[in-house]
C-alpha cells in the first residue's frame, strides 16, 4: 500500500449510485493525477485541506498512473516540537 499526501482539488465525476468517484489530485510537490475512490463515504474536494491517502497506483491499461484511494484522513503536519522528538528518537537507532 502506498501513502500519498495531497489535495483533492476537484471532483470530476460521481456515479449516480454514489459508489464511484473521480478526482483531480494534486500531490505534494505539484504533480497532478487522477484519483479514484470506490466507496460511498467519499472525501470532499477542498483546495485548502491536505489529505493523507492510502491506496495503490494503477499499473495497466487506461488506469495506468491513476491513484486508487482505499482510505483517507485529513493530514496535519507535525509541529516543530513533535518533529524534534521524532528526530531525537531516530538518532538513538543510528
N, C-alpha and C positions, 0 to 999 in steps of 0.2 A: 504494500500500500504506500502511496505517495502522499506527502503533505505539502500543500501549496498555500501560500498566503497572498491574498489579492482582493480586489474589489469587483463585485458583481455590478458592472456599470449599467447594464440594461437587460431586461428580459425581452428576447426577440420572438419567442413562441411559447404558447401553453396549449396543450391538448385540452379540448373541452371536458374530458373526464378528470382533469387535474392531476394526472399521474405522469406527465412528461413535460419537461420544461427545458428551453434553450436560453442561454445567457451569453452576453459578451463579457468575458472575464479579463480584467487587467491584472496580470501577475506583478508582484513587487519587482521592480526593475523595468517596467514599461511594456513588456510583451503582451499582446492581445491574443486570446484563443477563444474558441467556443467551449462552453461548459454545458454539460448535460446532467440533469437531475431527474431521476425516475421514481419519485415518491410524491405523496400528496402534500406533505408539510414543507413546501418549497420555501427557500430563503427569499427575502425581499431584496431586490436590487437597490442598494443605497450607495451613492457615489462617495460618501464620506466615511463609510464603515469598511474596515478590513475584516475579511473572513478567513478563518483557518479551515481549509477544505481538505478532507481526507478522501482519497479515491485513486484512480488509475488513469493512465494515458491510453487512448485508443491507438491500436497498432496496425489495423487492417482497413482496407477499403476507404470509403468516404469518411470514416470516423478517425482516420489516422491523424494524430496531433490534437484531437479533441480531449478534454478532460472530463471524465465521468465522476461526478460527485457521489460518494457513498454517504458521507455525513459532513456536518458543518457546525461551526460555532464562531461567535464573534472573537476576533483576535485583539488582545490587549497587550501591547508591547511591554516588556519588563521595565520597571523604573530603575534608576541608577543604583539604588541600594541593593535591590534583589539581583541585579546583574553582577555587581561586585561579589555578592555572596556566592553566586554560581561559579564565577571565575576562581574564587578562593578554594572552593571545594574541588574544582577541576585540577588546580595546581598540586593538591595533595596526591593525586593519582599519576602525576607525570614523573 
